[in-house]
């Protein structure tokens, strides 16, 4: 059975057992995870589905995820939606209610709603991570990934000055190789000419696969976006027939606020695997939901 077929199976399927057990065993043998005692099945399945059950690539992804969490505590340890509620209330970000024809989640970021005087680029980036943590728990999203629309109307020099090479590298890393979500497409609309230097700073850090999935639509995006998304998926502001963007942003903001406790648990957890509760040492010892599959 190949990767895509395995992805269709539930976490507790007997056919997934050897893959989950193998990834757990290999992860726990990694020197950088020497303090970790175990990982839950559901957590490991996120990484396996994100790489179509290629164990080598899944292990690399898992190690990269753990590494960026350790190396970027200024981002990874603060995942509180209420701390950026003012930004969310500007209708900056939405996960659209309907998936596209392939089953992908569709995310919209309206960059012009972000006032750099009020919110740092790190705070803005945290919003992306909050959403990514929540939707990566969805089995269908693990299988079919996400497509992202960045609306750059209102992009200014003040925005550009917030993006330094260090942050560009971290954004690129999470986009392409450090988060258990398949990025199926990145669509830029309303991009001004002076956005291109920032994109040029981010681009070298992206994998070839991600680069090929970036589409620039410009200001006349209604016709070209329709080549990728059917009308019921998109808001009217983007040429579609779905709920308006303000409603979609409001609904997703409410979803994030309802997930505040969960996100805070992920942020404070040593590995982000909240099915495993930290011990006092703080090594990881006890399972909260399901027992780990036997590696024997």
C-alpha positions in Angstrom: 0.0 0.0 0.0 1.5 3.4 -1.0 1.6 6.7 0.9 -1.6 8.3 -0.5 -3.6 5.1 0.3 -2.1 4.9 3.8 -3.1 8.5 4.4 -6.7 7.5 3.9 -6.6 5.2 6.9 -7.4 6.3 10.5 -4.7 6.8 13.1 -5.5 3.5 14.9 -5.5 1.4 11.7 -3.4 -1.8 12.0 -1.9 -1.1 8.7 -0.3 2.1 10.0 1.1 0.3 13.1 4.5 -0.6 11.6 5.0 2.9 10.1 4.1 4.7 13.3 6.3 2.3 15.4 9.2 2.7 13.1 9.0 6.5 13.1 8.8 6.5 16.9 11.7 4.2 17.3 13.9 6.3 14.9 12.9 9.6 16.4 13.7 8.4 19.9 17.1 7.2 18.7 18.0 10.7 17.4 20.6 12.4 19.7 18.8 15.7 19.7 15.7 14.0 21.2 17.5 12.0 23.8 15.4 13.5 26.6 12.1 12.5 25.0 10.6 9.2 26.2 7.8 8.7 23.6 5.5 10.3 21.1 1.8 9.7 20.7 0.4 8.0 17.6 -1.7 10.9 16.5 1.3 13.3 16.7 3.5 11.0 14.6 0.7 10.4 12.1 0.7 14.2 11.4 4.3 14.0 10.1 3.8 10.7 8.3 0.7 12.1 6.4 2.5 15.3 5.6 5.2 13.3 3.8 2.9 10.6 2.4 4.3 8.0 4.8 7.9 8.2 3.5 9.6 7.5 6.9 12.9 9.1 6.0 11.2 12.4 5.0 8.8 12.2 8.0 11.7 11.8 10.4 13.4 14.8 8.9 10.3 16.8 9.1 9.7 15.8 12.8 13.3 16.7 13.7 13.1 20.0 11.9 9.8 20.9 13.7 11.5 20.2 17.1 14.6 22.2 16.0 12.7 25.3 15.0 10.7 25.2 18.2 13.9 25.2 20.2 15.7 27.8 18.1 12.8 30.2 17.9 11.3 30.5 21.3 10.3 34.1 20.6 7.7 32.7 18.2 7.0 29.1 19.3 6.4 29.7 23.0 3.7 32.4 22.6 0.7 31.1 20.8 -2.1 33.1 22.5 -4.8 34.3 20.1 -6.1 36.8 22.7 -2.7 38.5 22.8 -3.1 39.5 19.1 -6.9 39.9 19.2 -6.6 43.5 18.0 -4.8 42.3 14.8 -7.3 39.5 14.3 -10.2 41.9 14.7 -9.0 43.9 11.7 -10.1 41.0 9.5 -6.4 40.2 8.8 -6.7 36.4 8.5 -9.3 33.7 7.7 -9.4 30.0 7.1 -12.3 29.7 4.5 -15.2 27.5 5.6 -15.1 25.4 2.4 -12.2 23.3 1.2 -11.2 23.5 -2.4 -12.0 20.8 -5.0 -8.9 18.7 -3.9 -9.8 18.9 -0.2 -7.2 21.5 0.7 -7.8 24.1 3.3 -7.7 27.6 1.9 -6.1 30.4 4.0 -6.3 34.1 3.3 -3.9 36.7 4.8 -4.8 40.4 4.1 -1.5 42.1 4.7 -2.8 45.6 4.3 -4.9 45.1 7.5 -1.6 44.7 9.5 -0.4 48.0 10.9 3.3 47.7 11.5 3.1 50.5 14.1 0.9 48.3 16.2 2.1 44.8 15.5 5.5 43.4 15.0 6.3 40.9 12.2 6.9 38.3 14.9 3.4 38.7 16.3 2.0 38.5 12.8 3.9 35.3 12.1 2.6 33.8 15.3 -0.9 34.0 13.8 0.2 31.8 11.0 1.6 29.3 13.5 -1.6 29.3 15.6 -3.6 28.5 12.6 -1.1 25.9 11.4 -1.2 24.1 14.7 -5.0 23.9 14.7 -5.6 22.8 11.2 -2.7 20.3 11.3 -4.8 18.3 13.7 -7.4 17.8 11.1 -7.0 14.4 9.3 -8.3 15.7 6.0 -5.8 18.6 6.1 -3.0 16.2 6.9 -4.0 14.3 3.8 -4.8 17.2 1.4 -2.7 20.1 2.7 -3.4 23.9 2.4 -3.4 26.6 -0.2 -2.7 30.1 0.8 -3.8 33.5 -0.6 -1.7 36.5 0.4 -3.5 39.7 -0.4 -0.8 42.4 -0.6 -3.0 45.4 -1.2 -1.7 48.1 1.2 1.8 46.6 1.4 4.2 49.5 2.3 7.8 50.3 3.1 6.8 50.0 6.8 5.9 46.4 6.2 9.0 45.7 4.3 11.2 47.1 7.0 9.8 44.5 9.5 11.1 41.6 7.4 14.8 41.0 8.1 16.8 38.1 6.8 16.6 36.1 10.0 12.8 36.3 10.1 12.7 35.6 6.3 14.6 32.4 6.9 12.3 31.3 9.7 9.2 32.0 7.7 10.6 30.1 4.8 11.7 27.2 7.0 8.2 26.7 8.4 6.6 27.1 5.0 8.7 24.4 3.3 10.4 22.0 5.7 9.6 22.4 9.4 5.8 22.1 9.8 3.6 19.0 9.3 1.4 20.6 6.7 1.6 20.1 2.9 1.7 23.5 1.2 -0.2 22.8 -2.1 -0.1 26.4 -3.4 0.8 30.0 -2.6 -1.1 32.7 -4.4 -0.1 36.4 -4.2 -2.7 39.0 -5.3 -2.4 42.8 -5.4 1.4 42.5 -5.1 3.2 45.9 -5.7 6.5 46.2 -7.4 8.3 47.0 -4.1 7.2 43.7 -2.6 9.6 41.9 -4.9 12.8 42.7 -2.9 11.2 41.1 0.2 10.1 38.1 -1.8 13.7 37.9 -3.2 14.9 37.7 0.4 12.5 34.8 1.2 12.8 32.9 -2.0 16.3 31.3 -1.6 15.2 29.6 1.6 12.3 27.9 -0.1 12.5 24.4 -1.6 12.2 24.0 -5.4 8.9 22.3 -4.9 7.4 25.3 -3.0 8.8 27.7 -5.5 7.0 26.0 -8.3 3.7 26.3 -6.3 3.9 30.1 -6.0 1.6 32.1 -8.3 1.6 35.8 -8.7 -1.8 37.2 -9.9 -1.3 40.9 -9.6 -4.3 43.3 -9.4 -6.4 41.5 -12.1 -6.7 38.3 -10.0 -10.4 37.4 -10.3 -10.0 35.5 -13.6 -6.7 33.8 -12.8 -7.7 32.8 -9.2 -10.7 31.0 -10.7 -8.3 28.7 -12.5 -7.3 27.3 -9.1 -10.5 27.7 -7.0 -14.1 27.1 -7.7 -16.6 30.0 -7.0 -18.2 28.5 -3.9 -14.8 28.4 -2.1 -13.7 32.0 -2.4 -15.3 35.2 -0.9 -16.9 37.7 -3.3 -14.0 40.0 -2.8 -11.8 37.4 -4.6 -14.3 36.6 -7.4 -16.1 33.8 -5.6 -19.5 33.0 -4.2 -18.7 32.1 -0.6 -19.2 34.1 2.6 -17.7 37.6 2.6 -14.1 37.9 3.8 -15.2 39.9 6.9 -17.5 37.1 8.0 -14.8 34.4 7.3 -12.2 36.4 9.3 -14.6 36.8 12.2 -15.5 33.1 12.2 -11.9 32.0 12.2 -11.0 34.5 14.9 -13.7 32.9 17.1 -12.3 29.5 16.3 -8.8 30.6 17.4 -10.1 32.1 20.6 -12.0 28.9 21.4 -8.7 27.0 20.9 -6.7 29.3 23.2 -6.2 26.7 26.0 -5.1 24.1 23.4 -2.6 26.5 21.8 -1.1 27.5 25.1 -0.6 23.8 26.0 1.2 23.3 22.6 3.4 26.4 23.1 4.4 25.4 26.6 5.0 21.7 25.8 8.6 20.4 25.3 7.8 18.8 22.0 4.3 20.1 21.1 2.8 16.6 21.5 0.0 17.5 23.9 -1.2 13.9 24.1 1.9 13.4 26.2 2.1 15.4 29.5 5.5 16.6 30.7 7.0 15.1 33.8 8.6 17.2 36.5 12.1 16.7 35.2 10.7 17.8 32.5 11.1 14.6 30.6 8.1 13.2 28.9 6.6 10.2 30.5 2.8 9.8 30.7 0.3 9.3 27.9 -3.0 11.2 28.2 -5.1 9.8 25.4 -3.9 6.6 23.7 -1.0 4.3 24.6 1.9 4.3 22.2 1.9 1.4 19.8 4.3 -1.4 20.7 7.6 -1.3 18.9 8.1 -5.0 19.4 
